[in-house]
Amino acid sequence: MLTRTRLYVRDTFLYMRPGFVLGDDDRLLERGIIDSMGVLELIAFLQTEFGVEVGDDDVTDENLGTLASIDRYVTSRRANGNTA
């Protein structure tokens, strides 16, 4: 999941910045990688790609702020059967 999400973020949001190095714990909003519309695009990707339903209350920096937190969030949702 982490690799696939990293590729999505790179291809969708960093295509104009080919030399940008994105770490697993880099804050996506703080580093200017995504903006509020990007968060919506990311949520759509997670729901489509991994079959998880992302609720409004789940849209937090703790769940979606970094690649590592996204990986933990999606893994947890899938393990608990919280899929779309």
VMD Tcl script that draws the C-alpha trace (Angstrom):
set ca {
  {0.00 0.00 0.00}
  {2.76 2.42 0.90}
  {4.51 1.98 -2.44}
  {1.30 2.33 -4.43}
  {0.28 5.46 -2.48}
  {3.74 6.97 -2.95}
  {3.51 6.38 -6.71}
  {0.06 7.96 -6.82}
  {1.21 11.04 -4.90}
  {4.32 11.37 -7.06}
  {2.45 10.95 -10.35}
  {-0.50 13.14 -9.36}
  {1.01 15.92 -7.28}
  {4.76 15.92 -7.91}
  {4.93 15.39 -11.66}
  {6.25 18.96 -12.12}
  {8.89 18.45 -9.41}
  {10.77 15.32 -10.56}
  {13.68 15.73 -8.14}
  {11.48 16.11 -5.05}
  {12.31 13.51 -2.41}
  {9.25 12.44 -0.44}
  {9.85 10.67 2.85}
  {7.35 8.41 4.56}
  {6.93 10.90 7.42}
  {6.90 14.13 5.41}
  {3.76 16.18 6.10}
  {1.89 16.37 2.80}
  {0.07 19.64 3.50}
  {2.92 21.39 5.30}
  {5.41 20.58 2.53}
  {3.04 21.90 -0.11}
  {2.66 18.52 -1.77}
  {-1.13 18.60 -1.62}
  {-3.75 21.22 -0.86}
  {-7.37 20.86 0.24}
  {-8.46 19.72 -3.23}
  {-5.57 17.29 -3.23}
  {-6.88 15.77 0.00}
  {-10.18 15.05 -1.76}
  {-8.35 13.48 -4.68}
  {-6.27 11.38 -2.29}
  {-9.40 10.18 -0.49}
  {-10.98 9.17 -3.80}
  {-7.80 7.27 -4.68}
  {-7.78 5.42 -1.33}
  {-11.42 4.47 -1.66}
  {-11.02 3.25 -5.24}
  {-7.60 1.63 -4.98}
  {-7.89 -0.02 -1.57}
  {-11.65 -0.28 -1.10}
  {-11.76 1.61 2.19}
  {-14.47 4.05 3.11}
  {-12.98 7.27 4.45}
  {-15.48 8.96 6.73}
  {-15.59 12.70 7.34}
  {-14.32 12.23 10.89}
  {-11.34 10.26 9.56}
  {-10.01 13.18 7.51}
  {-7.33 14.20 9.99}
  {-3.61 14.84 9.89}
  {-3.17 11.78 12.10}
  {-4.79 9.54 9.45}
  {-3.87 11.24 6.19}
  {-1.01 13.60 6.98}
  {1.91 11.49 5.77}
  {2.48 8.44 3.62}
  {3.22 6.41 6.75}
  {0.02 7.55 8.47}
  {-2.02 6.78 5.35}
  {-0.53 3.28 5.27}
  {-1.40 2.72 8.94}
  {-4.90 4.11 8.47}
  {-5.72 2.02 5.39}
  {-4.22 -1.12 6.95}
  {-6.31 -0.59 10.08}
  {-9.52 0.07 8.14}
  {-9.05 -3.05 6.05}
  {-8.19 -5.20 9.07}
  {-11.37 -4.03 10.81}
  {-13.50 -4.69 7.74}
  {-14.27 -1.01 7.16}
  {-14.31 -1.24 3.42}
  {-16.58 0.37 0.88}
}
mol new
graphics top color blue
foreach p $ca { graphics top sphere $p radius 0.5 }
foreach p [lrange $ca 0 end-1] q [lrange $ca 1 end] { graphics top cylinder $p $q radius 0.2 }
display resetview
